[in-house]
Amino acid sequence: MKKRVSINLKIKLLKHIPKLSGRQKQRIAIARAILSDSKIVIFDEATSALDSLSQKHISENIDKYLKDKTVVKIAHRLSTIKDADTIYVIDKWKVVEKGNFEELVEKGGCFYSFIKEQNMEADIDSIA
C-alpha cells in the first residue's frame, strides 16, 4: 500500500529562498500541483523555464500522476499539449480552432502553422 505524502509548501516560502532559479521554482510549483487534492489543476506555461528534455519528462509525469483530474494546460510550446484530449487554439481572444492534435494538424489552419513555426514537422509526419 502506498502512503500519500502531504506537503504543505506555501508560495511565501519561495520568496524567502531567493537563490532558487526559475526552473527550481517551477519544479516546486508543479510538485505542489501534483500533490494537491484539487480536482482541477491549471498550468500556465508550467514548463516554459525548462529545457526540452526536462519539459518532456515533467509533462509525462504530469499526465501520469494527474490522469484522474481535469488538467488545463496553457502553453506556447506545443509539444507540452500534444497528448491533450482537446486543444483550443485562441487568436485575438477568440477560439478559432478546437480538436485533438491530429485533427488540428489535418485541418491545416492556425495550429498547423504554429507546428511548422516550432519545427515540429516530425510530429506531423508521424500522423500521416
C-alpha positions as CSV (number, residue, x, y, z in Angstrom):
1,M,0.0,0.0,0.0
2,K,1.4,3.4,-1.0
3,K,1.5,6.2,1.5
4,R,0.3,9.5,0.3
5,V,2.8,12.2,1.1
6,S,1.3,15.5,2.1
7,I,3.5,18.6,1.6
8,N,2.3,22.0,2.8
9,L,4.6,24.3,0.8
10,K,3.5,27.9,0.6
11,I,4.3,30.3,-2.1
12,K,5.7,32.6,0.6
13,L,8.4,30.1,1.1
14,L,9.6,30.6,-2.4
15,K,10.0,34.3,-1.7
16,H,12.3,33.6,1.3
17,I,14.6,31.4,-0.8
18,P,15.9,33.9,-3.3
19,K,18.7,31.5,-4.5
20,L,16.2,29.2,-6.3
21,S,16.3,29.5,-10.0
22,G,13.2,30.0,-12.1
23,R,13.5,26.3,-13.1
24,Q,13.6,25.2,-9.5
25,K,10.7,27.4,-8.6
26,Q,8.7,25.9,-11.5
27,R,9.5,22.4,-10.4
28,I,8.3,23.1,-6.9
29,A,5.1,24.6,-8.2
30,I,4.5,21.5,-10.4
31,A,5.1,19.2,-7.5
32,R,2.7,21.1,-5.3
33,A,0.0,20.8,-8.0
34,I,0.6,17.1,-8.4
35,L,0.4,16.5,-4.6
36,S,-2.7,18.7,-4.1
37,D,-6.2,17.3,-3.7
38,S,-7.6,19.6,-6.3
39,K,-10.0,18.1,-8.9
40,I,-8.9,20.7,-11.4
41,V,-5.3,21.8,-12.0
42,I,-4.3,24.7,-14.2
43,F,-0.8,25.0,-15.6
44,D,0.0,28.3,-17.2
45,E,3.3,27.9,-19.1
46,A,4.3,25.4,-16.5
47,T,7.4,24.2,-18.3
48,S,8.5,27.4,-20.0
49,A,11.7,27.8,-18.0
50,L,12.8,24.2,-18.6
51,D,14.9,22.7,-21.3
52,S,13.0,20.5,-23.8
53,L,14.3,17.2,-22.3
54,S,13.2,18.2,-18.7
55,Q,9.9,19.6,-20.2
56,K,9.2,16.2,-21.8
57,H,10.0,14.3,-18.6
58,I,7.9,16.5,-16.4
59,S,5.0,16.6,-18.9
60,E,4.9,12.8,-19.0
61,N,4.8,12.7,-15.2
62,I,2.1,15.4,-15.0
63,D,0.0,13.2,-17.3
64,K,0.7,10.1,-15.3
65,Y,0.0,11.5,-11.8
66,L,-2.9,13.7,-12.8
67,K,-4.7,11.2,-15.0
68,D,-7.9,11.3,-12.8
69,K,-8.1,15.0,-12.6
70,T,-9.1,17.7,-15.1
71,V,-5.9,19.4,-16.3
72,V,-5.9,22.7,-18.2
73,K,-2.5,23.5,-19.8
74,I,-1.9,26.9,-21.2
75,A,1.1,26.7,-23.5
76,H,3.0,28.2,-26.4
77,R,5.3,25.2,-26.6
78,L,3.0,22.9,-28.4
79,S,4.9,19.7,-27.5
80,T,3.5,20.1,-24.0
81,I,-0.1,19.7,-25.2
82,K,0.5,17.1,-27.9
83,D,-1.4,14.4,-26.0
84,A,-4.3,16.6,-24.8
85,D,-7.8,15.3,-25.3
86,T,-8.9,18.7,-26.6
87,I,-6.9,21.6,-27.7
88,Y,-8.4,25.1,-28.1
89,V,-6.5,27.5,-30.4
90,I,-7.1,31.1,-29.3
91,D,-6.3,34.0,-31.6
92,K,-7.2,37.6,-30.7
93,W,-9.2,36.4,-27.7
94,K,-11.4,34.1,-29.7
95,V,-11.3,30.3,-30.0
96,V,-10.5,29.8,-33.7
97,E,-9.9,26.0,-33.7
98,K,-10.7,23.1,-31.5
99,G,-9.8,19.4,-31.6
100,N,-7.1,17.0,-30.7
101,F,-3.5,17.2,-32.1
102,E,-4.2,15.0,-35.1
103,E,-7.5,16.7,-36.0
104,L,-5.9,20.2,-35.8
105,V,-2.9,19.2,-38.0
106,E,-5.3,17.7,-40.6
107,K,-7.3,21.0,-40.7
108,G,-4.1,22.8,-41.8
109,G,-5.2,26.1,-40.1
110,C,-3.6,28.2,-37.3
111,F,-2.5,25.2,-35.3
112,Y,-0.7,23.7,-38.3
113,S,1.1,27.0,-38.8
114,F,2.2,27.0,-35.2
115,I,3.5,23.4,-35.5
116,K,5.6,24.4,-38.5
117,E,6.9,27.5,-36.7
118,Q,8.1,25.3,-33.9
119,N,9.8,22.9,-36.2
120,M,7.6,20.0,-35.2
121,E,7.3,18.5,-38.7
122,A,8.4,15.1,-37.3
123,D,5.2,15.1,-35.2
124,I,3.2,16.0,-38.3
125,D,4.8,13.1,-40.3
126,S,4.0,10.6,-37.5
127,I,0.3,11.3,-38.1
128,A,0.4,10.5,-41.8
